Amino acid sequence: MKAAASGTTFDRDSLTAAHRNLPLGTHVRVTDPKSSKSVVVRITDRGPWIRSRVIDLSLAAARSLGFNNRGVAQVRAEVL
C-alpha cells in the first residue's frame, strides 16, 4: 500500500486528492464544467508533478465525476 503525504494509506476508494501546495486536510469542491457534476475531496497527498496539471483525484472522486475512463480532464477547483 502507498503512504500518502498526510501519513494515511492511499485509498483509491476514498474521496481524496493530491495538490502541490494546499494544506493537507483542505477540502476542495471539484466540478466538471461540462456536466456541472461536483465532488468534495480532501487533500491527503502531494502532486501532480506534471506542471500543467493542478489536482490529482482518487479513482472514487474521478468516477463520481464520470472521469473513470479518462486520465486527464478540465475541472474547476474551489477551496472550501
LODREN-544938 format. One record per atom (N, C-alpha, C): residue number from 1; residue in one letter; chain; atom name; x negated, y, z negated. Coordinates in nm, 2 decimals, padded with zeros to 4 digits, always signed. Each point is the difference from the previous one (the first is absolute). Layout:
REM LODREN-544938
<node NUM, 'A', 'A', 'CA', <X, Y, Z>>
...
This chain:
REM LODREN-544938
<node 1, 'M', 'A', 'N', <-00.08, -00.12, +00.00>>
<node 1, 'M', 'A', 'CA', <+00.08, +00.12, +00.00>>
<node 1, 'M', 'A', 'C', <-00.09, +00.12, +00.00>>
<node 2, 'K', 'A', 'N', <+00.05, +00.11, +00.07>>
<node 2, 'K', 'A', 'CA', <-00.07, +00.12, +00.01>>
<node 2, 'K', 'A', 'C', <+00.03, +00.10, -00.12>>
<node 3, 'A', 'A', 'N', <-00.10, +00.05, -00.06>>
<node 3, 'A', 'A', 'CA', <+00.03, +00.10, -00.10>>
<node 3, 'A', 'A', 'C', <+00.02, +00.14, +00.06>>
<node 4, 'A', 'A', 'N', <+00.10, +00.07, -00.04>>
<node 4, 'A', 'A', 'CA', <+00.02, +00.14, +00.05>>
<node 4, 'A', 'A', 'C', <-00.09, +00.09, -00.08>>
<node 5, 'A', 'A', 'N', <-00.01, +00.12, +00.05>>
<node 5, 'A', 'A', 'CA', <-00.08, +00.11, -00.07>>
<node 5, 'A', 'A', 'C', <+00.06, +00.03, -00.14>>
<node 6, 'S', 'A', 'N', <+00.13, -00.02, -00.02>>
<node 6, 'S', 'A', 'CA', <+00.06, +00.03, -00.12>>
<node 6, 'S', 'A', 'C', <-00.03, -00.10, -00.11>>
<node 7, 'G', 'A', 'N', <-00.06, -00.11, +00.04>>
<node 7, 'G', 'A', 'CA', <-00.03, -00.11, -00.10>>
<node 7, 'G', 'A', 'C', <+00.10, -00.11, +00.01>>
<node 8, 'T', 'A', 'N', <+00.11, +00.02, +00.07>>
<node 8, 'T', 'A', 'CA', <+00.10, -00.11, +00.01>>
<node 8, 'T', 'A', 'C', <-00.04, -00.09, +00.12>>
<node 9, 'T', 'A', 'N', <+00.07, -00.11, +00.01>>
<node 9, 'T', 'A', 'CA', <-00.02, -00.09, +00.11>>
<node 9, 'T', 'A', 'C', <+00.09, +00.05, +00.12>>
<node 10, 'F', 'A', 'N', <-00.06, +00.01, +00.12>>
<node 10, 'F', 'A', 'CA', <+00.08, +00.04, +00.11>>
<node 10, 'F', 'A', 'C', <+00.11, -00.11, +00.02>>
<node 11, 'D', 'A', 'N', <+00.13, +00.05, +00.02>>
<node 11, 'D', 'A', 'CA', <+00.11, -00.09, +00.02>>
<node 11, 'D', 'A', 'C', <+00.07, +00.06, +00.13>>
<node 12, 'R', 'A', 'N', <-00.01, -00.07, +00.11>>
<node 12, 'R', 'A', 'CA', <+00.06, +00.05, +00.12>>
<node 12, 'R', 'A', 'C', <+00.15, +00.00, +00.00>>
<node 13, 'D', 'A', 'N', <+00.06, -00.06, -00.11>>
<node 13, 'D', 'A', 'CA', <+00.15, +00.00, -00.01>>
<node 13, 'D', 'A', 'C', <+00.05, +00.11, -00.09>>
<node 14, 'S', 'A', 'N', <-00.09, +00.09, -00.05>>
<node 14, 'S', 'A', 'CA', <+00.04, +00.11, -00.08>>
<node 14, 'S', 'A', 'C', <+00.00, +00.13, +00.08>>
<node 15, 'L', 'A', 'N', <+00.08, +00.09, -00.04>>
<node 15, 'L', 'A', 'CA', <+00.01, +00.13, +00.08>>
<node 15, 'L', 'A', 'C', <-00.12, +00.09, -00.05>>
<node 16, 'T', 'A', 'N', <-00.12, -00.02, +00.06>>
<node 16, 'T', 'A', 'CA', <-00.12, +00.07, -00.03>>
<node 16, 'T', 'A', 'C', <-00.06, +00.05, +00.13>>
<node 17, 'A', 'A', 'N', <-00.10, +00.08, -00.02>>
<node 17, 'A', 'A', 'CA', <-00.08, +00.06, +00.11>>
<node 17, 'A', 'A', 'C', <-00.14, +00.04, -00.05>>
<node 18, 'A', 'A', 'N', <-00.08, +00.03, +00.10>>
<node 18, 'A', 'A', 'CA', <-00.14, +00.05, -00.02>>
<node 18, 'A', 'A', 'C', <-00.01, +00.14, +00.06>>
<node 19, 'H', 'A', 'N', <-00.07, +00.08, -00.07>>
<node 19, 'H', 'A', 'CA', <-00.02, +00.14, +00.05>>
<node 19, 'H', 'A', 'C', <-00.14, +00.04, -00.04>>
<node 20, 'R', 'A', 'N', <-00.07, +00.08, +00.08>>
<node 20, 'R', 'A', 'CA', <-00.14, +00.04, -00.03>>
<node 20, 'R', 'A', 'C', <-00.01, +00.08, -00.13>>
<node 21, 'N', 'A', 'N', <+00.09, +00.10, -00.03>>
<node 21, 'N', 'A', 'CA', <-00.03, +00.08, -00.11>>
<node 21, 'N', 'A', 'C', <+00.11, +00.04, -00.09>>
<node 22, 'L', 'A', 'N', <+00.13, -00.05, +00.02>>
<node 22, 'L', 'A', 'CA', <+00.10, +00.02, -00.09>>
<node 22, 'L', 'A', 'C', <-00.03, -00.08, -00.13>>
<node 23, 'P', 'A', 'N', <+00.04, +00.06, -00.12>>
<node 23, 'P', 'A', 'CA', <-00.03, -00.08, -00.12>>
<node 23, 'P', 'A', 'C', <+00.07, -00.13, +00.00>>
<node 24, 'L', 'A', 'N', <-00.07, -00.10, -00.05>>
<node 24, 'L', 'A', 'CA', <+00.06, -00.14, -00.01>>
<node 24, 'L', 'A', 'C', <+00.12, +00.02, -00.09>>
<node 25, 'G', 'A', 'N', <+00.11, -00.07, +00.03>>
<node 25, 'G', 'A', 'CA', <+00.12, +00.01, -00.07>>
<node 25, 'G', 'A', 'C', <+00.10, +00.10, +00.06>>
<node 26, 'T', 'A', 'N', <-00.04, +00.08, +00.09>>
<node 26, 'T', 'A', 'CA', <+00.09, +00.10, +00.06>>
<node 26, 'T', 'A', 'C', <+00.10, -00.07, +00.08>>
<node 27, 'H', 'A', 'N', <+00.13, +00.05, -00.01>>
<node 27, 'H', 'A', 'CA', <+00.11, -00.05, +00.09>>
<node 27, 'H', 'A', 'C', <+00.01, +00.08, +00.12>>
<node 28, 'V', 'A', 'N', <+00.02, -00.06, +00.11>>
<node 28, 'V', 'A', 'CA', <+00.01, +00.07, +00.13>>
<node 28, 'V', 'A', 'C', <+00.12, -00.05, +00.08>>
<node 29, 'R', 'A', 'N', <+00.08, +00.09, +00.05>>
<node 29, 'R', 'A', 'CA', <+00.11, -00.05, +00.09>>
<node 29, 'R', 'A', 'C', <-00.05, +00.00, +00.14>>
<node 30, 'V', 'A', 'N', <+00.00, -00.11, +00.07>>
<node 30, 'V', 'A', 'CA', <-00.05, -00.02, +00.13>>
<node 30, 'V', 'A', 'C', <+00.13, -00.02, +00.09>>
<node 31, 'T', 'A', 'N', <+00.01, +00.09, +00.11>>
<node 31, 'T', 'A', 'CA', <+00.11, +00.00, +00.08>>
<node 31, 'T', 'A', 'C', <-00.04, -00.02, +00.15>>
<node 32, 'D', 'A', 'N', <+00.08, -00.09, +00.07>>
<node 32, 'D', 'A', 'CA', <-00.02, -00.02, +00.14>>
<node 32, 'D', 'A', 'C', <+00.08, +00.11, +00.07>>
<node 33, 'P', 'A', 'N', <-00.06, +00.10, +00.06>>
<node 33, 'P', 'A', 'CA', <+00.08, +00.11, +00.06>>
<node 33, 'P', 'A', 'C', <+00.09, -00.04, +00.12>>
<node 34, 'K', 'A', 'N', <-00.03, -00.12, +00.06>>
<node 34, 'K', 'A', 'CA', <+00.09, -00.05, +00.11>>
<node 34, 'K', 'A', 'C', <+00.13, -00.05, -00.06>>
<node 35, 'S', 'A', 'N', <+00.00, -00.08, -00.11>>
<node 35, 'S', 'A', 'CA', <+00.12, -00.07, -00.05>>
<node 35, 'S', 'A', 'C', <+00.05, +00.07, -00.12>>
<node 36, 'S', 'A', 'N', <-00.08, +00.09, -00.06>>
<node 36, 'S', 'A', 'CA', <+00.04, +00.07, -00.13>>
<node 36, 'S', 'A', 'C', <+00.00, -00.10, -00.12>>
<node 37, 'K', 'A', 'N', <-00.04, -00.13, +00.02>>
<node 37, 'K', 'A', 'CA', <-00.02, -00.09, -00.11>>
<node 37, 'K', 'A', 'C', <-00.11, +00.05, -00.09>>
<node 38, 'S', 'A', 'N', <+00.01, -00.02, -00.13>>
<node 38, 'S', 'A', 'CA', <-00.11, +00.04, -00.09>>
<node 38, 'S', 'A', 'C', <-00.01, -00.10, -00.11>>
<node 39, 'V', 'A', 'N', <-00.12, +00.00, -00.06>>
<node 39, 'V', 'A', 'CA', <-00.03, -00.09, -00.11>>
<node 39, 'V', 'A', 'C', <-00.09, +00.08, -00.10>>
<node 40, 'V', 'A', 'N', <+00.01, -00.03, -00.13>>
<node 40, 'V', 'A', 'CA', <-00.08, +00.07, -00.10>>
<node 40, 'V', 'A', 'C', <-00.11, -00.11, -00.04>>
<node 41, 'V', 'A', 'N', <-00.12, +00.04, +00.01>>
<node 41, 'V', 'A', 'CA', <-00.12, -00.09, -00.03>>
<node 41, 'V', 'A', 'C', <-00.08, +00.07, -00.11>>
<node 42, 'R', 'A', 'N', <-00.08, -00.09, -00.07>>
<node 42, 'R', 'A', 'CA', <-00.09, +00.05, -00.10>>
<node 42, 'R', 'A', 'C', <-00.14, -00.02, +00.05>>
<node 43, 'I', 'A', 'N', <-00.08, +00.10, -00.01>>
<node 43, 'I', 'A', 'CA', <-00.14, -00.01, +00.05>>
<node 43, 'I', 'A', 'C', <-00.08, -00.08, -00.10>>
<node 44, 'T', 'A', 'N', <-00.05, -00.12, +00.05>>
<node 44, 'T', 'A', 'CA', <-00.08, -00.09, -00.09>>
<node 44, 'T', 'A', 'C', <-00.14, -00.03, +00.05>>
<node 45, 'D', 'A', 'N', <-00.03, +00.06, +00.12>>
<node 45, 'D', 'A', 'CA', <-00.13, -00.04, +00.06>>
<node 45, 'D', 'A', 'C', <-00.05, +00.12, +00.08>>
<node 46, 'R', 'A', 'N', <-00.13, -00.01, +00.05>>
<node 46, 'R', 'A', 'CA', <-00.06, +00.10, +00.08>>
<node 46, 'R', 'A', 'C', <-00.01, -00.05, +00.14>>
<node 47, 'G', 'A', 'N', <+00.01, +00.10, +00.09>>
<node 47, 'G', 'A', 'CA', <+00.00, -00.02, +00.14>>
<node 47, 'G', 'A', 'C', <+00.11, +00.08, +00.06>>
<node 48, 'P', 'A', 'N', <+00.02, +00.00, +00.13>>
<node 48, 'P', 'A', 'CA', <-00.07, -00.08, +00.10>>
<node 48, 'P', 'A', 'C', <-00.13, +00.07, +00.03>>
<node 49, 'W', 'A', 'N', <-00.09, -00.08, +00.06>>
<node 49, 'W', 'A', 'CA', <-00.13, +00.05, +00.03>>
<node 49, 'W', 'A', 'C', <-00.02, +00.04, +00.14>>
<node 50, 'I', 'A', 'N', <+00.11, -00.01, +00.08>>
<node 50, 'I', 'A', 'CA', <-00.01, +00.06, +00.14>>
<node 50, 'I', 'A', 'C', <+00.06, +00.14, -00.01>>
<node 51, 'R', 'A', 'N', <-00.08, +00.10, +00.03>>
<node 51, 'R', 'A', 'CA', <+00.03, +00.14, -00.02>>
<node 51, 'R', 'A', 'C', <+00.13, +00.05, +00.05>>
<node 52, 'S', 'A', 'N', <+00.05, -00.05, +00.11>>
<node 52, 'S', 'A', 'CA', <+00.12, +00.04, +00.06>>
<node 52, 'S', 'A', 'C', <+00.13, -00.05, -00.07>>
<node 53, 'R', 'A', 'N', <-00.02, -00.09, -00.10>>
<node 53, 'R', 'A', 'CA', <+00.11, -00.06, -00.07>>
<node 53, 'R', 'A', 'C', <+00.01, +00.06, -00.14>>
<node 54, 'V', 'A', 'N', <+00.12, +00.02, -00.05>>
<node 54, 'V', 'A', 'CA', <+00.02, +00.07, -00.13>>
<node 54, 'V', 'A', 'C', <+00.03, -00.09, -00.11>>
<node 55, 'I', 'A', 'N', <+00.08, -00.11, +00.02>>
<node 55, 'I', 'A', 'CA', <+00.04, -00.09, -00.10>>
<node 55, 'I', 'A', 'C', <+00.01, -00.14, +00.05>>
<node 56, 'D', 'A', 'N', <-00.03, -00.10, -00.09>>
<node 56, 'D', 'A', 'CA', <+00.01, -00.14, +00.04>>
<node 56, 'D', 'A', 'C', <+00.11, -00.05, -00.09>>
<node 57, 'L', 'A', 'N', <+00.11, -00.06, +00.06>>
<node 57, 'L', 'A', 'CA', <+00.11, -00.06, -00.07>>
<node 57, 'L', 'A', 'C', <-00.02, -00.15, -00.03>>
<node 58, 'S', 'A', 'N', <+00.05, -00.05, -00.11>>
<node 58, 'S', 'A', 'CA', <+00.01, -00.14, -00.02>>
<node 58, 'S', 'A', 'C', <+00.10, -00.06, +00.10>>
<node 59, 'L', 'A', 'N', <-00.01, -00.13, +00.02>>
<node 59, 'L', 'A', 'CA', <+00.09, -00.07, +00.09>>
<node 59, 'L', 'A', 'C', <+00.15, +00.02, -00.04>>
<node 60, 'A', 'A', 'N', <+00.03, +00.00, -00.12>>
<node 60, 'A', 'A', 'CA', <+00.14, +00.02, -00.05>>
<node 60, 'A', 'A', 'C', <+00.04, +00.14, +00.04>>
<node 61, 'A', 'A', 'N', <-00.08, +00.10, -00.02>>
<node 61, 'A', 'A', 'CA', <+00.04, +00.14, +00.04>>
<node 61, 'A', 'A', 'C', <+00.01, +00.01, +00.15>>
<node 62, 'A', 'A', 'N', <-00.09, -00.05, +00.07>>
<node 62, 'A', 'A', 'CA', <+00.01, +00.00, +00.15>>
<node 62, 'A', 'A', 'C', <+00.13, -00.07, +00.05>>
<node 63, 'R', 'A', 'N', <+00.03, -00.11, -00.06>>
<node 63, 'R', 'A', 'CA', <+00.12, -00.07, +00.04>>
<node 63, 'R', 'A', 'C', <+00.13, +00.08, -00.03>>
<node 64, 'S', 'A', 'N', <+00.00, +00.07, -00.11>>
<node 64, 'S', 'A', 'CA', <+00.12, +00.07, -00.04>>
<node 64, 'S', 'A', 'C', <+00.02, +00.12, +00.10>>
<node 65, 'L', 'A', 'N', <-00.10, +00.04, +00.07>>
<node 65, 'L', 'A', 'CA', <+00.01, +00.11, +00.10>>
<node 65, 'L', 'A', 'C', <+00.02, -00.06, +00.14>>
<node 66, 'G', 'A', 'N', <-00.01, -00.14, +00.01>>
<node 66, 'G', 'A', 'CA', <+00.01, -00.06, +00.13>>
<node 66, 'G', 'A', 'C', <-00.13, +00.00, +00.08>>
<node 67, 'F', 'A', 'N', <-00.11, +00.01, -00.07>>
<node 67, 'F', 'A', 'CA', <-00.13, +00.01, +00.06>>
<node 67, 'F', 'A', 'C', <-00.08, -00.14, +00.00>>
<node 68, 'N', 'A', 'N', <+00.07, -00.11, -00.04>>
<node 68, 'N', 'A', 'CA', <-00.08, -00.12, -00.02>>
<node 68, 'N', 'A', 'C', <-00.06, -00.06, +00.12>>
<node 69, 'N', 'A', 'N', <+00.04, +00.05, +00.12>>
<node 69, 'N', 'A', 'CA', <-00.06, -00.05, +00.12>>
<node 69, 'N', 'A', 'C', <-00.10, +00.10, +00.07>>
<node 70, 'R', 'A', 'N', <-00.02, +00.11, -00.07>>
<node 70, 'R', 'A', 'CA', <-00.09, +00.11, +00.05>>
<node 70, 'R', 'A', 'C', <-00.11, +00.02, -00.10>>
<node 71, 'G', 'A', 'N', <-00.12, +00.02, +00.05>>
<node 71, 'G', 'A', 'CA', <-00.11, +00.03, -00.09>>
<node 71, 'G', 'A', 'C', <-00.01, +00.14, -00.04>>
<node 72, 'V', 'A', 'N', <+00.04, +00.09, +00.09>>
<node 72, 'V', 'A', 'CA', <-00.01, +00.14, -00.02>>
<node 72, 'V', 'A', 'C', <+00.13, +00.07, +00.04>>
<node 73, 'A', 'A', 'N', <+00.04, +00.10, -00.08>>
<node 73, 'A', 'A', 'CA', <+00.12, +00.07, +00.03>>
<node 73, 'A', 'A', 'C', <-00.01, +00.15, -00.05>>
<node 74, 'Q', 'A', 'N', <+00.08, +00.09, +00.06>>
<node 74, 'Q', 'A', 'CA', <+00.00, +00.13, -00.05>>
<node 74, 'Q', 'A', 'C', <+00.10, +00.01, -00.12>>
<node 75, 'V', 'A', 'N', <-00.04, +00.06, -00.11>>
<node 75, 'V', 'A', 'CA', <+00.09, +00.01, -00.11>>
<node 75, 'V', 'A', 'C', <-00.01, +00.14, -00.06>>
<node 76, 'R', 'A', 'N', <+00.09, +00.04, -00.09>>
<node 76, 'R', 'A', 'CA', <-00.01, +00.12, -00.08>>
<node 76, 'R', 'A', 'C', <-00.02, -00.05, -00.14>>
<node 77, 'A', 'A', 'N', <-00.09, +00.06, -00.07>>
<node 77, 'A', 'A', 'CA', <-00.03, -00.04, -00.14>>
<node 77, 'A', 'A', 'C', <+00.03, +00.12, -00.09>>
<node 78, 'E', 'A', 'N', <+00.07, -00.02, -00.11>>
<node 78, 'E', 'A', 'CA', <+00.04, +00.11, -00.09>>
<node 78, 'E', 'A', 'C', <-00.03, -00.04, -00.14>>
<node 79, 'V', 'A', 'N', <-00.09, +00.07, -00.07>>
<node 79, 'V', 'A', 'CA', <-00.04, -00.03, -00.14>>
<node 79, 'V', 'A', 'C', <+00.12, +00.03, -00.09>>
<node 80, 'L', 'A', 'N', <+00.04, -00.09, -00.08>>
<node 80, 'L', 'A', 'CA', <+00.11, +00.02, -00.09>>
<node 80, 'L', 'A', 'C', <-00.04, +00.05, -00.14>>
